[in-house]
Amino acid sequence: MKLVRFLLRYYPPGLILEYEQGNRLRTKTIDLLDLTEKSNIYQLVSQLQRSEPLITPSKAEQVTKLLQKIQSRLCRPDPEHFNHFKSVRTHVLPITNVSFNKSGSKFVSGSYDRTCKIWDTKKGEELHVLEGHQNVVYAVAFNNPFGDKVVTGSFDRTAKLWSVATGKCYHTFKGHSAEIVCVAFNSSSTLVATGSMDTSARIWDVELGQEQSSLLGHTAEIISIQFNSTGDKILTGSFDHTVNIWDVESGHKIVPLIGHRGEISNAVISYDDSIIGSGSMDKTCKIWDSRSGQCIETLYGHADEVLDVAFDLRGNKLLSVSADSTARVFDVRTFKCIATLIGHEREICKGTFNPSGKRVATASGDKTVRLWDLDSEKCVQVLEGHTDEVFGCQFNYQGDLLITGSKDNTCRVWRDADYRAPSETSSR
């Protein structure tokens, strides 16, 4: 093996090693999920040298500088204030979903008008109209971190794969017998997963445009789908009150997660693949062991349905948002509620952590998005301007851009006052 180069990953902290083996270029990822502002970099480099043959003594100084660079980024303060940057009335009919590419330089929107559109964030200009679906385009996703493809899922029972550069449709994925409501890429952008109201999920080969396997076992609609970070497992959440873990290669169910007493609103898997978080209409969240499928803890506190859950990028905290107008943040190591976020006047539809995991954005039926500081449990900013329910919010990778989508048929982009234009070639 011959080391070619190192790549940095800031969120969550890690190093990617590119190396040659047998005339082939390969990659290896070293996760540094415990790296903090207080970590001793020299001790960490010594540990890496002992455990990783590619990090030889001659590379120690270079690795030290790289880890110091990551640590410096972790010390950088989060944006204090977001300014309204752009408002885009995206479609003639209501929008269903919005999503950034990694850098935030582009975003994609789906709509009841049967189209998907790709937008230039800085200019607020439409780049491509993706036409071809025969019904509502409900689910959209970029193949981040690459950002050169988009997948769309539609009520016409098909999903489509598109080129971001040209707007060309590469493939139409046919096989579902009811509406497709959730889509996802694996991390290497070789597979797409789709979840449907027909109770099944399917895996599709990106290059060939063919179905790889059908995931059968749920007894009601599938409303959430996610690959794990290594791409060998898929997580599905269903209105049948269960979450299932599937083996990607075989398409077989590995283990069902059974215990909720209401429909699942969302299910997410931690970056290190060790635990799963689920939210339900039964007003609870649950933490599960991803290997055994056993429920580790049930998290109580909400007075109404849990509408969304999300992990921070390190997988140390779980955010839950509810129809009771509050959000809660739990430490998944102690299962303690470390922050209760009170201020919205109606249900909270969506919640997300910023990349550092120190702040949270929540989107609500009260027409606002709120930004919260977790240490103080205080709302640091209310983003106002939408004239109807806000159903979505997402940060870019750097955490200095935020996009919000609303039933008022607009997307709004908010940016840090010290914003610097995104680079498509920034570190992974």
JOZI-V943297 format. One line per field, one symbol per residue. phi: phi as a letter, one per 20 degrees, with the letter a starting at -180 (. if undefined). psi: psi as a letter, one per 40 degrees, with the letter a starting at -180 (. if undefined). burial: I if it has 9 or more other C-alpha atoms within 8 Angstrom, else O. Layout:
BEGIN
phi: ???
psi: ???
burial: ???
END
This chain:
BEGIN
phi: .cfeadcececfgadddebdbmmcecccddfcfefcfdfeffffffffffdcffeegfegffffffffffffffefffgebdefdbcceebfdgedacbefgfnfccccdbfemcccdceffemdfebdedqfdbgedccaeefefmdccdcdcfemcccdceffdmfefbdedrfdbgecbbbeffemdccdcccfemdccdceffemdfeadddrfdbgecbbbfffeneccdcdcfemccddceffemefebeddrfdbgfeaccdfgemeccdccbfemcdcdcffeemefebdddqfebgeeacbeffeneccdccbfemdcccdefedmefebdddrfdbgeebbbefgfneccdcdcfemcdddceffemdfeadedqfdbgedbbbeeffndccdcccffmcdcddcfgegdgfdfdfff
psi: hhhdiiiihdhihihhhhihhfeihiihhhhfeehadeihddddddddddehdegideedddddddddddddddehiihdhhihdihhhdidiiidiihiaddediiiiiieeeiiihihddefihdihhidieahhdhihigiedeeiiiihieeeiiihihddeeihdihhidieahheiiiiidefeiiiiiieeeiiihihdddfihdihhhdieaiheihhiideeeiihhiieeeihihihdddeihdhihhdieiihdihiiideedihiiiieeeiiihiheddeihdihhidieahheiiiiidefeihhhiieeeiiihihedeeihehhhhdieaihdiiiiideeeiihhhieeeihihhhddefiheihhidieihheiihiiddeeihiiiieefihhhiiidfhhhiheeii.
burial: OOIOOOIIIIIIIIIIIIIIIOOOOOOOOOOIOOIOOOOOIOOIIOOIIOOOOOIOOOOIOOIIOIIIOIIIOIOOOOIOOIOOOIIOOIIOOIIIIIIIIIIIIIIIIIIIIIIIIIIIIOOIOIOIIIOOIOIIIIIIIIIIOOIIIIIIIIIIIIIIIIIIOOIOIIOIIOOIOIIIIIIIIIIOIIIIIIIIIIIIIIIIIIOOIOIOIIIOOIOIIIIIIIIIIOIIIIIIIIIIIIIIIIIIOOIOIOIIIOOIOIIIIIIIIIIOIIIIIIIIIIIIIIIIIIOOIOIOOIIOOIOIIIIIIIIIIIIIIIIIIIIIIIIIIIIIOOIOIIIIIOOIOIIIIIIIIIIIIIIIIIIIIIIIIIIIIIOOIOIIOIOOOIOIIIIIIIIIIOIIIIIIIIIIIIIIIIIIOOOOOOOOOOOO
END
